[in-house]
Amino acid sequence: MDFSFTSDTGLAGLFIASFLSATILPGGSELALLAMIKAYPTQTGEAFLLATLGNTLGGMVTYWMARVLPQPKDQRRLTLAQHWGAPVLLLAWAPVIGDALCAAAGWLRLPWLASAMWMAVGKATRYGVVIAGAGLWF
């Protein structure tokens, strides 16, 4: 069998890796992104967008899984969530706390669209820094 690594299979694999690494499964989407753009530098923009989309969708899966849990009864926690709100999801990319923030946003019933948007901004920023840091941006 001949398994050739094309840009299309690389982009699909990057999307899957980014999606899965944003769920409770461990993963290293940054390495997949760097490998993809090193192999296909002309695909940097597409890789950046697909990694961001996949990682954001994975974070939203965690959000929706937590949203089906019973609503919190502790009003103090609700007050904190209302204070910080969805912008705290700028940190959804962070190791360890990122998954917890996505789950907390769903459990606390933060607005899903605002949560997705803030999550996407944070994750896009992280991938942009990874690409720029590696000197691989266009």
Secondary structure, DSSP 4 states (H G I P E B T S, - for coil): ------HHHHHHHHHHHHHHHTTTS---HHHHHHHHHHH-GGGHHHHHHHHHHHHHHHHHHHHHHHHTSPPP--HHHHHHHHHH-GGGGGGTTSTTHHHHHHHHHHHTT--HHHHHHHHHHHHHHHHHHHHHHTT---
